[in-house]
């Protein structure tokens, strides 16, 4: 069947290690909208495998206001597997619950460090893209039509 999902914005600390210790330098945020297709084998336990296209947005929002926010968008294919249960009902819509594991089929590598006393917007954007999730485990609750 066809799938669609949205992950609300999540925030985590972006910490940098230096000779003076580890310090928080930014808030890292990530969210996405996804569309895809999934095949589900319905037995005692529903087992599914699917492919999604995720439209992701990541951002590093510095705690020091002298630096600007770095925001990037990327589109990546993801492979997903699910195990769950669909509840029997008399209508055409059926509630379900499932545990899902998803892995991206592409990823961005961390950039080489900038030379001293230089800035590179491309490197900064590549760094934020490289921090995008590299796996996802989720509990899904929804309706099948």
ZIBELSUL-V932229 format. One record per residue. SS is DSSP state (hx for helix, st for strand, lp for the rest). PHI is phi in whole degrees, 0 to 359 (none if undefined). OMEGA is omega in radians with two decimals (999 if undefined). Layout:
BEGIN
<<SS & PHI & OMEGA> <SS & PHI & OMEGA>>
END
This chain:
BEGIN
<<lp & none & 3.11> <st & 273 & -3.13> <st & 230 & 3.02> <st & 212 & 3.12> <st & 209 & 3.11> <st & 221 & 3.05> <st & 252 & 3.12> <st & 295 & -3.09> <st & 301 & 3.04> <st & 247 & -3.10> <st & 236 & 3.05> <st & 220 & 3.13> <st & 282 & 3.03> <st & 254 & -3.06> <st & 255 & 3.12> <st & 238 & 3.07> <st & 268 & 3.10> <st & 222 & 3.10> <lp & 300 & -3.11> <lp & 264 & -3.14> <st & 120 & 3.13> <st & 261 & 3.13> <st & 223 & 3.07> <st & 282 & -3.14> <st & 246 & -3.10> <st & 198 & 2.92> <st & 264 & 3.09> <st & 259 & 3.12> <st & 240 & -3.14> <st & 211 & 3.07> <st & 206 & 3.10> <st & 203 & 2.93> <st & 237 & -3.09> <st & 226 & 2.97> <st & 228 & -3.12> <st & 186 & 3.11> <st & 223 & -3.11> <st & 217 & 3.03> <st & 254 & -3.10> <st & 238 & 3.01> <st & 267 & -3.09> <st & 261 & 3.07> <lp & 233 & 3.05> <lp & 299 & 3.03> <lp & 238 & 3.09> <st & 284 & 3.06> <st & 243 & -3.09> <st & 224 & 3.03> <st & 223 & -3.07> <st & 208 & 3.10> <st & 230 & 3.13> <st & 237 & 2.91> <st & 248 & -3.11> <st & 253 & 3.06> <st & 261 & -2.97> <st & 259 & 3.05> <st & 227 & 3.07> <st & 238 & 3.11> <st & 210 & 2.98> <st & 246 & -3.10> <st & 252 & -3.04> <st & 300 & 3.05> <lp & 283 & 3.08> <lp & 271 & -3.03> <lp & 289 & 3.07> <lp & 281 & 3.13> <lp & 251 & -3.11> <lp & 267 & 3.10> <lp & 293 & 3.08> <st & 253 & -3.09> <st & 238 & -3.13> <st & 227 & 3.03> <st & 240 & 3.05> <st & 213 & 3.12> <st & 244 & -3.12> <st & 225 & 3.02> <st & 279 & 3.12> <st & 232 & 3.04> <st & 258 & -3.11> <st & 230 & 3.06> <st & 226 & -3.12> <st & 227 & 2.98> <st & 223 & -3.09> <st & 192 & -3.10> <st & 218 & 3.03> <st & 255 & -3.10> <lp & 275 & 3.13> <lp & 284 & 3.07> <lp & 223 & 3.13> <lp & 275 & -3.11> <lp & 271 & -3.13> <lp & 276 & 3.08> <lp & 264 & -3.10> <st & 232 & 3.09> <st & 290 & 3.11> <st & 216 & 3.02> <st & 223 & -3.09> <st & 207 & 2.98> <st & 257 & -3.04> <st & 236 & 3.02> <st & 237 & -3.13> <st & 227 & 3.13> <st & 228 & 3.09> <st & 286 & 3.11> <lp & 269 & 3.05> <lp & 223 & 3.06> <lp & 205 & -3.13> <lp & 255 & 3.10> <lp & 274 & 3.12> <lp & 293 & -3.11> <lp & 284 & 3.01> <lp & 291 & 3.13> <lp & 300 & 3.05> <lp & 293 & 3.01> <lp & 300 & -3.12> <lp & 306 & 3.09> <lp & 62 & 3.08> <lp & 230 & 3.05> <lp & 234 & 3.11> <lp & 220 & 3.13> <hx & 298 & 3.12> <hx & 298 & 3.10> <hx & 296 & 3.13> <hx & 298 & 3.13> <hx & 294 & 3.11> <hx & 296 & 3.11> <hx & 298 & -3.14> <hx & 296 & 3.09> <hx & 298 & -3.12> <hx & 292 & 3.12> <lp & 273 & 3.12> <lp & 299 & -3.12> <lp & 306 & 3.10> <lp & 247 & 2.95> <lp & 193 & 3.09> <st & 212 & 3.00> <st & 239 & -3.04> <st & 219 & 2.97> <st & 262 & -3.11> <st & 252 & 3.04> <st & 226 & -3.09> <st & 190 & 3.13> <st & 235 & 3.01> <st & 259 & -3.14> <lp & 255 & 999>>
END
